[in-house]
Amino acid sequence: MDSAPGPGEPDPTGTGGSGGAEGPSSTSGGSTEPAPPLSRYESQKRRDWNTFLQYLKNHKPPLSLARCSGAHVIEFLKYLDQFGKTKVHVTDCPYFGQPNPPAPCACPSKQAWGSLDAIIGRLRAAYEENGGRPESNPFGAKAVRIYLREVKESQAKARGVPYEKKKRKRPSTAASSSTSTGGGSVGGGGGDGGS
């Protein structure tokens, strides 16, 4: 099952091939220089994409990417909860709403909202980089945005940790161009429709 990565797959050991000690020598390949190492974001995006494709493959019945919908993406996010490390208190728990509970409890650990949001952002980009059309991107579906907002709100209540939008830092000198355009929102996209 574990084999050497194929073309376009990440090296699972993260060594990058140990300096060309294996495979053909540099003289036989012509202009085939090793690709520069991926950034952390690109590595995470590739890992998330491969994980999602594997999830589709293992899905019962197996799903093709073309038939994947926002509902399948939400199902994937729920599947990821089993690997989460964030304690999310249930409403019956005496520590519900307490940011620093004094003792352990039996409440489940889940993926933190911020992690899910970041995964969706990377998968949304990876979908389009792998030939998907933006208008059919299941990671940008309204149902996914609503689900993420609900997770954010429920985790904030359960953990007693309010999520607040990061305030934009103002430059020390007032520039006229910074206030002349734009709708006043920060981040460009991912809005929740104003509610």
C-alpha positions as CSV (number, residue, x, y, z in Angstrom):
1,M,0.0,0.0,0.0
2,D,2.8,2.4,0.9
3,S,4.9,3.1,-2.2
4,A,7.1,5.7,-3.6
5,P,5.2,8.8,-4.6
6,G,4.2,9.1,-8.2
7,P,4.6,12.1,-10.5
8,G,2.9,15.2,-8.9
9,E,2.6,13.5,-5.5
10,P,4.3,14.8,-2.4
11,D,7.1,12.9,-0.8
12,P,5.5,11.5,2.3
13,T,8.8,11.7,4.2
14,G,9.3,15.3,3.4
15,T,12.9,14.8,2.5
16,G,12.6,15.9,-1.1
17,G,14.5,13.0,-2.5
18,S,17.7,13.4,-0.3
19,G,19.6,15.4,-2.8
20,G,19.3,13.2,-5.9
21,A,20.9,10.1,-4.4
22,E,18.3,8.0,-6.0
23,G,17.0,7.9,-9.6
24,P,18.8,9.0,-12.8
25,S,21.8,11.3,-12.6
26,S,21.5,14.9,-13.6
27,T,23.4,14.4,-16.9
28,S,20.8,12.0,-18.4
29,G,17.8,14.3,-17.9
30,G,18.8,17.4,-19.8
31,S,17.0,20.3,-18.3
32,T,15.1,18.4,-15.6
33,E,16.0,20.3,-12.5
34,P,14.2,19.5,-9.3
35,A,11.2,21.7,-8.6
36,P,11.7,24.2,-5.8
37,P,10.2,23.1,-2.5
38,L,6.5,23.8,-2.0
39,S,5.5,26.6,0.4
40,R,3.7,25.5,3.6
41,Y,0.4,26.6,2.1
42,E,1.0,24.7,-1.2
43,S,1.9,21.6,0.8
44,Q,-1.2,21.8,2.9
45,K,-3.3,22.5,-0.1
46,R,-1.9,19.4,-1.9
47,R,-2.4,17.3,1.2
48,D,-6.0,18.5,1.7
49,W,-6.8,17.9,-2.0
50,N,-5.4,14.3,-1.9
51,T,-7.2,13.6,1.4
52,F,-10.5,14.8,-0.2
53,L,-10.0,12.7,-3.3
54,Q,-9.3,9.7,-1.2
55,Y,-12.4,10.4,0.8
56,L,-14.4,10.4,-2.4
57,K,-12.8,7.2,-3.5
58,N,-13.7,5.5,-0.2
59,H,-17.2,6.9,-0.1
60,K,-20.0,4.4,-0.3
61,P,-20.9,4.4,-3.1
62,P,-17.7,6.0,-4.6
63,L,-18.2,9.5,-5.8
64,S,-16.6,11.3,-8.8
65,L,-15.4,14.8,-8.3
66,A,-17.9,15.9,-11.0
67,R,-20.8,14.6,-9.0
68,C,-19.6,16.1,-5.7
69,S,-21.9,18.7,-4.2
70,G,-21.9,21.1,-1.2
71,A,-23.6,18.3,0.8
72,H,-20.7,16.0,0.2
73,V,-18.3,18.7,1.3
74,I,-20.2,19.1,4.5
75,E,-20.2,15.3,5.0
76,F,-16.4,15.4,4.5
77,L,-16.0,18.2,7.1
78,K,-18.1,16.1,9.6
79,Y,-15.8,13.1,8.8
80,L,-12.8,15.3,9.7
81,D,-14.2,15.9,13.2
82,Q,-13.0,12.5,14.4
83,F,-9.4,13.8,14.0
84,G,-10.0,17.1,15.8
85,K,-8.4,18.2,19.0
86,T,-10.6,21.0,20.1
87,K,-12.9,20.1,23.0
88,V,-16.5,21.2,22.2
89,H,-18.8,21.0,25.2
90,V,-22.3,19.7,24.7
91,T,-25.2,21.8,26.2
92,D,-25.7,19.3,29.1
93,C,-22.0,19.6,30.2
94,P,-21.4,21.7,33.3
95,Y,-18.5,23.3,31.5
96,F,-20.6,24.5,28.6
97,G,-19.6,28.1,27.8
98,Q,-16.5,28.1,30.0
99,P,-13.3,28.9,28.1
100,N,-11.1,27.2,30.8
101,P,-12.9,24.3,32.4
102,P,-11.4,23.3,35.8
103,A,-11.6,19.5,35.1
104,P,-11.7,17.1,32.2
105,C,-15.1,16.1,30.8
106,A,-16.4,13.5,28.3
107,C,-17.4,16.0,25.6
108,P,-16.2,15.2,22.1
109,S,-13.1,16.7,20.5
110,K,-13.8,18.2,17.0
111,Q,-12.0,20.2,14.3
112,A,-11.8,23.8,15.3
113,W,-13.9,26.2,13.1
114,G,-10.8,28.0,12.0
115,S,-9.2,24.8,10.8
116,L,-12.3,23.8,8.8
117,D,-12.5,27.3,7.3
118,A,-8.8,27.1,6.2
119,I,-9.3,23.6,4.8
120,I,-12.2,24.8,2.7
121,G,-10.2,27.8,1.5
122,R,-7.4,25.6,0.3
123,L,-9.8,23.0,-1.3
124,R,-11.7,25.8,-3.1
125,A,-8.4,27.0,-4.6
126,A,-7.2,23.4,-5.4
127,Y,-10.5,22.6,-7.1
128,E,-10.0,25.4,-9.6
129,E,-6.3,24.7,-10.1
130,N,-7.2,21.1,-11.0
131,G,-9.6,22.1,-13.8
132,G,-12.8,22.8,-12.0
133,R,-15.0,25.7,-13.0
134,P,-15.5,28.4,-10.3
135,E,-19.3,28.4,-10.8
136,S,-19.5,24.6,-10.1
137,N,-17.0,24.6,-7.1
138,P,-18.7,22.6,-4.4
139,F,-16.3,24.2,-1.8
140,G,-17.8,27.6,-2.5
141,A,-21.5,26.4,-2.2
142,K,-23.8,28.4,-0.1
143,A,-24.6,25.3,2.1
144,V,-20.9,25.0,3.0
145,R,-20.7,28.7,4.0
146,I,-23.8,28.3,6.1
147,Y,-22.5,25.2,7.8
148,L,-19.2,26.9,8.6
149,R,-21.0,29.8,10.1
150,E,-23.1,27.5,12.2
151,V,-20.0,25.6,13.4
152,K,-18.4,28.9,14.3
153,E,-21.3,30.1,16.3
154,S,-21.9,26.8,18.1
155,Q,-18.3,26.4,19.0
156,A,-18.1,30.0,20.3
157,K,-21.0,29.3,22.6
158,A,-19.8,25.8,23.7
159,R,-16.3,27.0,24.4
160,G,-17.1,30.4,25.8
161,V,-14.7,31.9,23.3
162,P,-16.3,34.6,21.0
163,Y,-14.9,34.8,17.5
164,E,-14.5,38.4,16.5
165,K,-13.5,39.8,13.2
166,K,-9.9,41.0,13.2
167,K,-9.7,44.7,13.2
168,R,-7.9,46.3,10.2
169,K,-4.9,48.3,11.3
170,R,-5.0,51.9,10.0
171,P,-1.8,53.4,8.6
172,S,-0.3,56.1,10.7
173,T,-0.7,58.7,7.9
174,A,-4.2,59.1,6.5
175,A,-4.0,58.2,2.8
176,S,-6.9,59.5,0.7
177,S,-6.9,56.5,-1.6
178,S,-7.6,54.1,1.3
179,T,-11.1,55.5,1.8
180,S,-12.1,56.4,-1.7
181,T,-13.0,53.0,-2.9
182,G,-14.2,49.7,-1.5
183,G,-17.2,48.6,0.5
184,G,-15.5,48.8,3.9
185,S,-15.2,45.0,4.2
186,V,-11.9,43.3,4.9
187,G,-10.8,40.1,3.2
188,G,-12.7,40.1,0.0
189,G,-15.1,37.2,-0.1
190,G,-16.5,34.6,2.2
191,G,-19.1,37.0,3.5
192,D,-22.2,35.6,5.3
193,G,-24.8,37.7,3.5
194,G,-25.0,40.3,6.2
195,S,-26.7,38.4,8.9
